[in-house]
Every structure is written in structure tokens, then in C-alpha cells.
Amino acid sequence: MMTTLGWFAIACGGALGAVARFAMSHQVYQWFGREFAWGTLSVNVLGSFIMGLVAVLLVDKFDVSTEWRAFIMVGFLGAFTTFSTFSFETMQYIQVGELNKAVLNIAVSLITCLAGVWLGLIAGRQFLTT
């Protein structure tokens, strides 16, 4: 059962994750432009990597409390990654007839985010052995 502190931790993590997502994607769009969904892709890949990494570290290495795990994994990373934005941007590509960009966005997002989680898990496990 989630405690009041746990709900508060998720809310605080979510607020910070949303701000971090906006800041990072905004910066990435400034660097690369808005011709493609680079900002959304970048936060999703980084968030996936961090999710894999902290899943190992927070449970296996540091055994942190449920509230801290909720703050980081559910709150911060849940708000930091942007699957709804990814879906919306992909649909926009489809609606304007840019099917190649829609398919590219789906394929690159899926492959790189899965790779991000996998690499994060490897990094976390590697950290455990040092």
C-alpha cells in the first residue's frame, strides 16, 4: 500500500521530471531544429537508459526505500519520458503525409529506447561488480 509520503514523492519527482524534460528537449531542438522529433527522442532514450540503470542500483546495490524508488522511477522518470508526446508527434507526421518520418520515429524510438534500458541494466550490473 502506498503511503502519503509515497504519493508526495511521486508528485515531487513528477514535477522535477517534467521540468527536466522540457529543458532538455528545448535545448536539443535549439541545437538540431524541429525538422524531426529529436527532443522527444533524446529524453526517451536517456530516460530509458536511466530507468535500466537505477532499476539495478536502487534495488540491488543500495536497497533504497519504496518512497525514493517511487520518486525517481515513477515520478521523475515517468514525467521525464514522453510516450504521449512521441505518439502525438508520430500522428502529426502521418496526418501531413510524412509517413517516412513517422516510421523512422517509431523504429528509432523503439530500438534506441530498448537499447537504452538494456545498456542501463548492463551499466548497473557492472557497477555492482566493482
Secondary structure, DSSP 8 states (H G I E B T S, - for coil): ---HHHHHHHHHHHHHHHHHHHHHHHHHHHHH-SSS-HHHHHHHHHHHHHHHHHHHIIIIIS---HHHHIIIIIIIHHHHS-HHHHHHHHHHHHHTT-HHHHHHHHHHHHHHHHHHHHHHHHHHHHHHT-
